[in-house]
Amino acid sequence: MKSDPLPITNYQLPITHYQLPITNYQFLMFPLINQLLDSRFWALCKKEFAQIFRNRQLLIQILLPPTVFLILFGFALNPEFENLRVGITDYSNSRASREFVEIFNQTDAFVVSRYYANQQQMATDLATGNLTVGITIPPEFADDIAKARPVQVQALYDAVDANTASIAANYVSQLVRDYNSRQAESRRTPGSIQRARVQVQIAVLYNPGLESSWFIVSGMMGVILTVIGSQAAASLVVREKEVGTIEQLVMTPASNTEVILAKICPLLILLTGDVLIALVLARLVFNIPLRGNFFLFLGVTVLYFWVGISIGILIATYAQSQQQAQLTAFFINPPLVLLSGATSPITAMPTFMQWLTYLDPMRYFIEVCRGILLKGVGLEALWSQVLILLGFATVLMTLSIRQFRQQLI
Amino acid sequence: MKRIIAQTIKELTQLGRDRLTLVLALGLPLMLLLLFGFAVSLEVNDISFAIQDLDRTPVSREYIATFERTNQFQIVARGANVKIPQLLDRGSVSAGLIIPPEFARDLQRGDRSATVQILVDGTDANTANIVRGYAQATTNEFVANLQGNKSPAVSLRSRLWYNPGLETLQYIGPGAIALTITLFPALLAGLAIARELEQGTILQVYASSLTGTEYLLGKAIAFWLVGMAEVLLVNVEAWLFFGLWFAGDPTPMIFGSSLYIASGVFWGIFLGSRTKVQSAAIQAISFTAFLLSLMMSGYIYPVANIPAAIRWLSNFIPARWYILLTRDAYVRGVGWLGVWFPLLALSLLASFFFFIAWRNLRVMQLSE
C-alpha cells in the first residue's frame, strides 16, 4: 500500500499564507516579551522556580495534602444518619404492637437492634450508648388500638449527641404521625366528613441529594489555600533567613517588591494547581457540580491566594526559624479555619462568634466558592464578598511588604 | 530509675528555657478549647425564613403565625412580592415558604388538599435536613390546630436523656477537651526527639551508658507531665466557660487521661524518631495526631456515620476512645461499667505505641 504524497504538499500552500499576519503580530510583541525576559524580575522568578522544584519536601507539602484532606474530610465528616439503633420493650406483645414496630423498618435511618423483656435492661443499653432510641409499648396497647382509644408510647433518646438525638426525634415523630394517619384512614366511617389537609412539597435547592460532602468539600478549598499557602510562603521566606541568603537578595539591585513577587510567582502556579486538583477530585469523587463560571472562580481563587500568601509572609517576618514559623501558624490557622464556616455552618455559632467570623477572610472566599460551585450564581450575587476579599488582599499585601522591608533595613 | 528521672529533669529544664514553645504548649490549648467548643455547633435555631403569601387570607396568616410561634424560624421577609429564589441565591435566607393563591379555599374544600411549597437551601445538608423536619412539623401542628384537638391513635411521649435541653455544648464540649489535648504532648515529644537527631546531640546519648528504654521513658515522662498539666488546665477552663461538671464518677476519665496522654507521647516519639527532621515531624504529627483526630474521632458527627471503608481507621485513633470517656464523665455519668471497653482500647493503643517507639530507639548506636 502506497499513498500518494502529492496532495499533501498541495495543501500546505494556503497555510503559509495565513501565517503572515501572525508573524506581524509577534513582531509587535517581541519587545515586550524581551523586556520581561531580560528583567530582574524574570531572573529572580527563574531562581525561585528552580529552588522550589528542587525542594522535594515543600513540593510534597504543597501537592499531597489537598488530595488527602479533601477525600478524608469529604467522607469522614458525614451528617447522614443511617441505621440508628432502636431498642424495643414491647409489654403488649400483640399483633397490633408488632405492626406498630414495623414503622421503623420503613426507613434506612433506623434499625431495630434488640427486643427487651423489661425497660431496665433497655435503659442500661441506652446508658452505655448502645442504643439511640428506646421505645416502650404499654401492655394495654393492642386493646386501646382496637377500641380506638388514645394510647401513649414512650420514646427515650440518648441525647448526649444533641444533633443526632434531635434528628432521630424528628424522624420518629414523623413515622408515628404517618402511622396515626393510616389508623385514622382505616377507622373512618364512610359517612364522616373529610378533614382538612395540607400537603407540603419540599424542594431542596442546590443540593437535592443532601450530600454532606458538597458542603465540606467546597469549604475545604478555602482551607487548602489558606493553610498550605501561608505555610509554604512562611517556610520559603524563613529558609532564606535561616540560611542567611536573604542578605544577598537584598544586596541585589532588585527592589523588595520584586523579591517578594518573584517568591510568590511559583507558589501562585502551584496553589492554583492545588485548586484545580481539588476541583477535579470534587467532580470525580464527590460528583460536585461546577454550576457557575469557571473563570470567575479562577479569578477569585487567585485573588484569595494573595490573602493566604500575605498571612504566610507576615508570619515569616516574625519567626526566626522554620520551626517557629510552623508553630506560629498553629496559632493562626485553626481560628481561621474554624471561624470560616468550612466545617460547620456559621449560623449555628453563638452570636459573638458570628461577629468574629466577619474578620475572617476565608469566610468570604468560602461563600464565593459555594455560590459559584453549588448555586451557580455570578458576580451579581457575590460582588460584596469579592469586594471585601479585594480589600483584605490589598491591606494584607501592603502590610506584609512593609513588614518585610522594615525587617531588612 | 535514677537515670530515667535525670532524663526527665533535663528535658523539663530544656523546655522551661524555650519560652515560645512553653507559652504555645500551655496557652494554645486554652484558646483552641474555646474555639472548638463554641465555633463548632450544629444547633439549628433562628432559621432565617422568607414567606411569599399569595393567598392573603386569615387562614394563610394563621399558618404564618404558626411558624412565628415556634421560635425556630426567624421570618426576615414576607408578603406577596417576596422573591424566594433570589433570596436563596444571595444566601440571605436558608429556607422559604410559598403559599399559593387558592390555599384557604383548597383547605376548606373537603375533597382536595391544599399544597404549599417549601424551598430549602441544601448547601449545608445537615441544616437543610433539620429545617425540613421543622417545617414539616410546624405544618402538622397547624393542621392539627385546624382540626381541633382530636387526639391521635398513638401519642408519643419523648424523653431526652442526659441532655434534655439538647444543648450542643454538652456534646461538643467534652469532645473539644479531647481534641485540644491531643496535639501538644505528641508534638513536643516528637520535636524533642527530632531535634536531638537533627542536631546530632543524640550521639552523646549513644556514648553514655543510657539504654534505649531508659532514654525513651525519661523523655516520655517529661512530656507526659506537661500533658497532664494541660489536661488539668483545659478541664478547669471547660468548667468555667462551658459550665460542664462531672455527671458521675470522674475516676475512669482521670485514669483514661493518663493513658491517652501516654499514647500521644509515645506516638510523637515514634514519629520524631522516624522523620528525624523537626519541620517534617511537625507536619507528620499535626496530620496524624490532630487532623485525623478531628475527622475520625466522632467529635462532630458520630463515628458510625463514617463510610465503612475508612471507618476501621478510627479504631486506631486514641481520641475516638477518649471522647467516650469524657462524654461519660461529663454527660452520661455511668462510670466504670459503661466505659471499660474504651479504657481497654486506650491501654492497648498506649502499649502498642510504646512498643513501636521502643523498637525504633532501642538500638543505641549509629546505624551502618
Interface residues (C-beta under 8 A of the other chain):
Chain A: Q57 Q61 P65 F69 L72 F73 F75 A76 L77 N78 P79 E80 F81 E82 N83 F100 L126 A127 T128 G129 I145 A148 P150 V151 Q152 V153 Q154 A155 L156 Y157 D158 A159 V160 D161 A162 N163 T164 A165 S166 I167 A169 N170 Y171 V172 S173 Q174 V176 R177 Y179 N180 Q183 A184 I193 Q194 R195 A196 R197 V198 Q199 V200 Q201 I202 A203 V204 L205 Y206 N207 P208 L210 E211 S212 W214 F215 S218 S235 Q322 Q323 Q324 Q326 L327 F330 F331 P334 P335 L338 L339 T343 S344 P345 T347 A348 M349 P350 M353 E367 R370 G371 L374 K375 V377 A381
Chain B: L20 T21 L24 L28 M31 L32 L35 F36 F38 A39 V40 S41 L42 E43 V44 N45 D46 I47 S48 Y63 P85 L88 D89 R90 G91 S94 L107 Q108 G110 D111 S113 A114 T115 V116 Q117 I118 L119 V120 D121 G122 T123 D124 A125 N126 T127 A128 N129 I130 R132 G133 Y134 A135 Q136 A137 T139 N140 F142 V143 L146 Q147 S151 P152 A153 V154 S155 L156 R157 S158 R159 L160 W161 Y162 N163 P164 L166 E167 T168 Q170 Y171 L183 L191 Q278 S279 A280 I282 Q283 S286 F287 L291 L292 M295 M296 I300 Y301 P302 A304 N305 I306 P307 A309 I310 L324 R327 V331 R332 V334 L337 G338
